[in-house]
Amino acid sequence: MVDTSPFILFFCGALFYLLVYVEDILLTGSNSELLHRLITLLSSEFKLQDLGTVHYFLGIKVITTSMDILLSQQKYAIDIIR
């Protein structure tokens, strides 16, 4: 099985990820200036709305730190210790 929804772009030494699921899109990259230019370019072709920093994407909690991006589905975990 192949998932065709993530797209990866390596451009000018920067790495960008575009994740697509139906009409939900997440775009991130390692260079904020080039990322903004890419969003502007995509906005000229498609109707986009920038919702700012991601906190949730498809039910996955996204926690950003200065060094990492952490993904959590803790809210779906069953508490088996009572």
N, CA, C and O atoms as a GROMACS GRO file, in nm:
protein
  328
    1MET      N    1   0.084  -0.116   0.000
    1MET     CA    2   0.000   0.000   0.000
    1MET      C    3   0.090   0.125   0.000
    1MET      O    4   0.191   0.129   0.069
    2VAL      N    5   0.052   0.222  -0.076
    2VAL     CA    6   0.129   0.345  -0.089
    2VAL      C    7   0.041   0.462  -0.049
    2VAL      O    8  -0.074   0.472  -0.094
    3ASP      N    9   0.094   0.552   0.035
    3ASP     CA   10   0.022   0.673   0.073
    3ASP      C   11   0.071   0.786  -0.016
    3ASP      O   12   0.188   0.823  -0.011
    4THR      N   13  -0.018   0.841  -0.098
    4THR     CA   14   0.022   0.944  -0.194
    4THR      C   15  -0.005   1.084  -0.143
    4THR      O   16   0.006   1.181  -0.218
    5SER      N   17  -0.041   1.098  -0.014
    5SER     CA   18  -0.075   1.231   0.036
    5SER      C   19   0.044   1.315   0.082
    5SER      O   20   0.033   1.437   0.077
    6PRO      N   21   0.156   1.259   0.127
    6PRO     CA   22   0.268   1.348   0.162
    6PRO      C   23   0.355   1.380   0.039
    6PRO      O   24   0.389   1.292  -0.040
    7PHE      N   25   0.389   1.507   0.027
    7PHE     CA   26   0.478   1.552  -0.079
    7PHE      C   27   0.600   1.615  -0.012
    7PHE      O   28   0.586   1.689   0.085
    8ILE      N   29   0.717   1.586  -0.064
    8ILE     CA   30   0.841   1.637  -0.007
    8ILE      C   31   0.916   1.714  -0.115
    8ILE      O   32   0.932   1.666  -0.227
    9LEU      N   33   0.962   1.833  -0.079
    9LEU     CA   34   1.037   1.918  -0.171
    9LEU      C   35   1.167   1.959  -0.104
    9LEU      O   36   1.167   2.011   0.007
   10PHE      N   37   1.278   1.936  -0.172
   10PHE     CA   38   1.407   1.985  -0.128
   10PHE      C   39   1.448   2.093  -0.227
   10PHE      O   40   1.470   2.064  -0.345
   11PHE      N   41   1.458   2.217  -0.179
   11PHE     CA   42   1.482   2.331  -0.268
   11PHE      C   43   1.573   2.431  -0.198
   11PHE      O   44   1.546   2.472  -0.085
   12CYS      N   45   1.680   2.470  -0.264
   12CYS     CA   46   1.775   2.571  -0.212
   12CYS      C   47   1.823   2.536  -0.071
   12CYS      O   48   1.836   2.623   0.014
   13GLY      N   49   1.849   2.410  -0.048
   13GLY     CA   50   1.899   2.365   0.081
   13GLY      C   51   1.794   2.355   0.191
   13GLY      O   52   1.827   2.326   0.306
   14ALA      N   53   1.668   2.378   0.157
   14ALA     CA   54   1.559   2.371   0.255
   14ALA      C   55   1.469   2.251   0.224
   14ALA      O   56   1.455   2.211   0.108
   15LEU      N   57   1.410   2.196   0.327
   15LEU     CA   58   1.322   2.080   0.315
   15LEU      C   59   1.180   2.122   0.350
   15LEU      O   60   1.157   2.186   0.453
   16PHE      N   61   1.084   2.086   0.263
   16PHE     CA   62   0.944   2.121   0.284
   16PHE      C   63   0.859   1.995   0.277
   16PHE      O   64   0.886   1.904   0.199
   17TYR      N   65   0.755   1.992   0.360
   17TYR     CA   66   0.660   1.881   0.362
   17TYR      C   67   0.521   1.938   0.339
   17TYR      O   68   0.481   2.035   0.403
   18LEU      N   69   0.448   1.876   0.248
   18LEU     CA   70   0.309   1.911   0.222
   18LEU      C   71   0.227   1.784   0.244
   18LEU      O   72   0.244   1.685   0.172
   19LEU      N   73   0.138   1.788   0.344
   19LEU     CA   74   0.053   1.674   0.374
   19LEU      C   75  -0.089   1.710   0.335
   19LEU      O   76  -0.140   1.815   0.373
   20VAL      N   77  -0.154   1.622   0.260
   20VAL     CA   78  -0.288   1.649   0.209
   20VAL      C   79  -0.380   1.534   0.246
   20VAL      O   80  -0.347   1.417   0.224
   21TYR      N   81  -0.495   1.569   0.304
   21TYR     CA   82  -0.600   1.470   0.329
   21TYR      C   83  -0.733   1.539   0.300
   21TYR      O   84  -0.777   1.625   0.375
   22VAL      N   85  -0.796   1.500   0.191
   22VAL     CA   86  -0.920   1.558   0.141
   22VAL      C   87  -0.900   1.709   0.126
   22VAL      O   88  -0.831   1.753   0.034
   23GLU      N   89  -0.958   1.791   0.215
   23GLU     CA   90  -0.938   1.935   0.202
   23GLU      C   91  -0.854   1.991   0.317
   23GLU      O   92  -0.843   2.113   0.332
   24ASP      N   93  -0.794   1.904   0.395
   24ASP     CA   94  -0.702   1.947   0.501
   24ASP      C   95  -0.560   1.940   0.448
   24ASP      O   96  -0.517   1.837   0.395
   25ILE      N   97  -0.486   2.049   0.464
   25ILE     CA   98  -0.349   2.058   0.413
   25ILE      C   99  -0.260   2.111   0.523
   25ILE      O  100  -0.295   2.206   0.594
   26LEU      N  101  -0.144   2.049   0.538
   26LEU     CA  102  -0.043   2.097   0.631
   26LEU      C  103   0.085   2.117   0.552
   26LEU      O  104   0.134   2.025   0.486
   27LEU      N  105   0.140   2.238   0.558
   27LEU     CA  106   0.263   2.272   0.487
   27LEU      C  107   0.363   2.326   0.587
   27LEU      O  108   0.334   2.420   0.660
   28THR      N  109   0.480   2.267   0.591
   28THR     CA  110   0.585   2.313   0.681
   28THR      C  111   0.720   2.297   0.613
   28THR      O  112   0.734   2.224   0.515
   29GLY      N  113   0.818   2.366   0.665
   29GLY     CA  114   0.950   2.358   0.604
   29GLY      C  115   1.058   2.412   0.695
   29GLY      O  116   1.030   2.470   0.800
   30SER      N  117   1.181   2.391   0.655
   30SER     CA  118   1.296   2.428   0.738
   30SER      C  119   1.342   2.572   0.716
   30SER      O  120   1.430   2.619   0.788
   31ASN      N  121   1.284   2.644   0.619
   31ASN     CA  122   1.323   2.782   0.592
   31ASN      C  123   1.196   2.866   0.588
   31ASN      O  124   1.117   2.855   0.494
   32SER      N  125   1.176   2.951   0.690
   32SER     CA  126   1.050   3.024   0.701
   32SER      C  127   1.029   3.125   0.588
   32SER      O  128   0.916   3.146   0.545
   33GLU      N  129   1.135   3.186   0.537
   33GLU     CA  130   1.120   3.282   0.426
   33GLU      C  131   1.076   3.210   0.299
   33GLU      O  132   0.983   3.254   0.232
   34LEU      N  133   1.142   3.099   0.267
   34LEU     CA  134   1.102   3.022   0.148
   34LEU      C  135   0.964   2.960   0.166
   34LEU      O  136   0.888   2.948   0.070
   35LEU      N  137   0.931   2.921   0.290
   35LEU     CA  138   0.798   2.866   0.318
   35LEU      C  139   0.690   2.970   0.289
   35LEU      O  140   0.588   2.939   0.228
   36HIS      N  141   0.712   3.093   0.332
   36HIS     CA  142   0.616   3.201   0.305
   36HIS      C  143   0.602   3.224   0.155
   36HIS      O  144   0.492   3.246   0.105
   37ARG      N  145   0.713   3.220   0.082
   37ARG     CA  146   0.707   3.238  -0.063
   37ARG      C  147   0.632   3.124  -0.130
   37ARG      O  148   0.556   3.146  -0.225
   38LEU      N  149   0.651   3.002  -0.081
   38LEU     CA  150   0.580   2.886  -0.135
   38LEU      C  151   0.430   2.899  -0.108
   38LEU      O  152   0.349   2.868  -0.196
   39ILE      N  153   0.392   2.943   0.012
   39ILE     CA  154   0.250   2.964   0.043
   39ILE      C  155   0.190   3.070  -0.048
   39ILE      O  156   0.078   3.054  -0.097
   40THR      N  157   0.263   3.178  -0.072
   40THR     CA  158   0.216   3.283  -0.163
   40THR      C  159   0.196   3.228  -0.304
   40THR      O  160   0.096   3.258  -0.369
   41LEU      N  161   0.291   3.149  -0.350
   41LEU     CA  162   0.280   3.087  -0.483
   41LEU      C  163   0.159   2.996  -0.491
   41LEU      O  164   0.082   3.002  -0.587
   42LEU      N  165   0.140   2.910  -0.391
   42LEU     CA  166   0.025   2.820  -0.392
   42LEU      C  167  -0.106   2.898  -0.382
   42LEU      O  168  -0.207   2.858  -0.441
   43SER      N  169  -0.106   3.009  -0.307
   43SER     CA  170  -0.227   3.091  -0.293
   43SER      C  171  -0.269   3.155  -0.424
   43SER      O  172  -0.387   3.186  -0.444
   44SER      N  173  -0.173   3.176  -0.513
   44SER     CA  174  -0.209   3.234  -0.642
   44SER      C  175  -0.280   3.133  -0.733
   44SER      O  176  -0.344   3.171  -0.831
   45GLU      N  177  -0.268   3.005  -0.700
   45GLU     CA  178  -0.331   2.900  -0.781
   45GLU      C  179  -0.452   2.836  -0.712
   45GLU      O  180  -0.544   2.788  -0.779
   46PHE      N  181  -0.451   2.835  -0.579
   46PHE     CA  182  -0.555   2.766  -0.503
   46PHE      C  183  -0.607   2.857  -0.393
   46PHE      O  184  -0.536   2.946  -0.346
   47LYS      N  185  -0.732   2.834  -0.353
   47LYS     CA  186  -0.788   2.908  -0.241
   47LYS      C  187  -0.734   2.846  -0.112
   47LYS      O  188  -0.763   2.731  -0.080
   48LEU      N  189  -0.654   2.923  -0.040
   48LEU     CA  190  -0.592   2.876   0.083
   48LEU      C  191  -0.626   2.969   0.198
   48LEU      O  192  -0.655   3.087   0.178
   49GLN      N  193  -0.622   2.913   0.318
   49GLN     CA  194  -0.638   2.994   0.438
   49GLN      C  195  -0.530   2.952   0.535
   49GLN      O  196  -0.524   2.836   0.576
   50ASP      N  197  -0.443   3.046   0.572
   50ASP     CA  198  -0.336   3.018   0.666
   50ASP      C  199  -0.392   3.027   0.807
   50ASP      O  200  -0.433   3.134   0.852
   51LEU      N  201  -0.393   2.914   0.878
   51LEU     CA  202  -0.448   2.910   1.013
   51LEU      C  203  -0.340   2.928   1.119
   51LEU      O  204  -0.367   2.911   1.238
   52GLY      N  205  -0.219   2.962   1.077
   52GLY     CA  206  -0.111   2.986   1.173
   52GLY      C  207  -0.046   2.857   1.219
   52GLY      O  208  -0.049   2.755   1.150
   53THR      N  209   0.011   2.863   1.337
   53THR     CA  210   0.082   2.748   1.393
   53THR      C  211  -0.015   2.632   1.415
   53THR      O  212  -0.124   2.651   1.469
   54VAL      N  213   0.026   2.514   1.374
   54VAL     CA  214  -0.059   2.396   1.387
   54VAL      C  215  -0.058   2.347   1.532
   54VAL      O  216   0.045   2.341   1.598
   55HIS      N  217  -0.179   2.312   1.579
   55HIS     CA  218  -0.193   2.251   1.712
   55HIS      C  219  -0.250   2.110   1.699
   55HIS      O  220  -0.215   2.020   1.775
   56TYR      N  221  -0.338   2.091   1.600
   56TYR     CA  222  -0.395   1.960   1.570
   56TYR      C  223  -0.402   1.943   1.420
   56TYR      O  224  -0.429   2.039   1.347
   57PHE      N  225  -0.376   1.820   1.372
   57PHE     CA  226  -0.394   1.788   1.231
   57PHE      C  227  -0.447   1.646   1.224
   57PHE      O  228  -0.378   1.552   1.262
   58LEU      N  229  -0.569   1.631   1.174
   58LEU     CA  230  -0.635   1.502   1.160
   58LEU      C  231  -0.640   1.426   1.292
   58LEU      O  232  -0.617   1.305   1.296
   59GLY      N  233  -0.668   1.498   1.400
   59GLY     CA  234  -0.680   1.436   1.532
   59GLY      C  235  -0.548   1.411   1.603
   59GLY      O  236  -0.546   1.354   1.712
   60ILE      N  237  -0.439   1.452   1.543
   60ILE     CA  238  -0.307   1.434   1.604
   60ILE      C  239  -0.264   1.567   1.664
   60ILE      O  240  -0.261   1.670   1.596
   61LYS      N  241  -0.229   1.565   1.793
   61LYS     CA  242  -0.182   1.686   1.860
   61LYS      C  243  -0.038   1.711   1.817
   61LYS      O  244   0.045   1.620   1.817
   62VAL      N  245  -0.009   1.836   1.780
   62VAL     CA  246   0.124   1.875   1.735
   62VAL      C  247   0.183   1.970   1.839
   62VAL      O  248   0.125   2.075   1.868
   63ILE      N  249   0.298   1.933   1.894
   63ILE     CA  250   0.367   2.013   1.994
   63ILE      C  251   0.501   2.054   1.935
   63ILE      O  252   0.583   1.968   1.901
   64THR      N  253   0.523   2.184   1.922
   64THR     CA  254   0.649   2.231   1.866
   64THR      C  255   0.738   2.287   1.976
   64THR      O  256   0.692   2.357   2.066
   65THR      N  257   0.866   2.253   1.966
   65THR     CA  258   0.966   2.309   2.055
   65THR      C  259   1.071   2.377   1.967
   65THR      O  260   1.058   2.377   1.844
   66SER      N  261   1.171   2.433   2.027
   66SER     CA  262   1.275   2.498   1.948
   66SER      C  263   1.356   2.398   1.866
   66SER      O  264   1.420   2.435   1.768
   67MET      N  265   1.353   2.271   1.904
   67MET     CA  266   1.434   2.170   1.837
   67MET      C  267   1.352   2.062   1.766
   67MET      O  268   1.401   1.998   1.674
   68ASP      N  269   1.227   2.042   1.807
   68ASP     CA  270   1.151   1.927   1.760
   68ASP      C  271   1.007   1.961   1.728
   68ASP      O  272   0.955   2.066   1.766
   69ILE      N  273   0.945   1.869   1.657
   69ILE     CA  274   0.800   1.866   1.640
   69ILE      C  275   0.756   1.731   1.695
   69ILE      O  276   0.797   1.626   1.644
   70LEU      N  277   0.672   1.733   1.796
   70LEU     CA  278   0.626   1.611   1.860
   70LEU      C  279   0.480   1.587   1.823
   70LEU      O  280   0.400   1.680   1.821
   71LEU      N  281   0.447   1.462   1.791
   71LEU     CA  282   0.311   1.425   1.755
   71LEU      C  283   0.256   1.333   1.863
   71LEU      O  284   0.325   1.243   1.910
   72SER      N  285   0.130   1.356   1.903
   72SER     CA  286   0.071   1.277   2.010
   72SER      C  287  -0.074   1.244   1.978
   72SER      O  288  -0.150   1.327   1.928
   73GLN      N  289  -0.111   1.120   2.009
   73GLN     CA  290  -0.251   1.079   2.002
   73GLN      C  291  -0.296   1.033   2.141
   73GLN      O  292  -0.377   0.942   2.153
   74GLN      N  293  -0.242   1.097   2.243
   74GLN     CA  294  -0.268   1.059   2.381
   74GLN      C  295  -0.416   1.061   2.415
   74GLN      O  296  -0.462   0.980   2.495
   75LYS      N  297  -0.492   1.153   2.356
   75LYS     CA  298  -0.635   1.162   2.388
   75LYS      C  299  -0.712   1.037   2.344
   75LYS      O  300  -0.823   1.013   2.390
   76TYR      N  301  -0.651   0.957   2.256
   76TYR     CA  302  -0.715   0.833   2.212
   76TYR      C  303  -0.671   0.713   2.295
   76TYR      O  304  -0.728   0.604   2.281
   77ALA      N  305  -0.570   0.730   2.381
   77ALA     CA  306  -0.520   0.620   2.463
   77ALA      C  307  -0.621   0.590   2.573
   77ALA      O  308  -0.683   0.680   2.628
   78ILE      N  309  -0.636   0.465   2.603
   78ILE     CA  310  -0.727   0.421   2.707
   78ILE      C  311  -0.650   0.415   2.838
   78ILE      O  312  -0.543   0.354   2.845
   79ASP      N  313  -0.704   0.478   2.940
   79ASP     CA  314  -0.640   0.476   3.071
   79ASP      C  315  -0.670   0.341   3.135
   79ASP      O  316  -0.782   0.318   3.181
   80ILE      N  317  -0.570   0.250   3.138
   80ILE     CA  318  -0.590   0.117   3.193
   80ILE      C  319  -0.545   0.108   3.338
   80ILE      O  320  -0.567   0.007   3.404
   81ILE      N  321  -0.481   0.213   3.389
   81ILE     CA  322  -0.438   0.215   3.529
   81ILE      C  323  -0.535   0.303   3.605
   81ILE      O  324  -0.545   0.423   3.578
   82ARG      N  325  -0.603   0.247   3.697
   82ARG     CA  326  -0.702   0.323   3.777
   82ARG      C  327  -0.674   0.308   3.923
   82ARG      O  328  -0.746   0.364   4.006
   0.00000   0.00000   0.00000
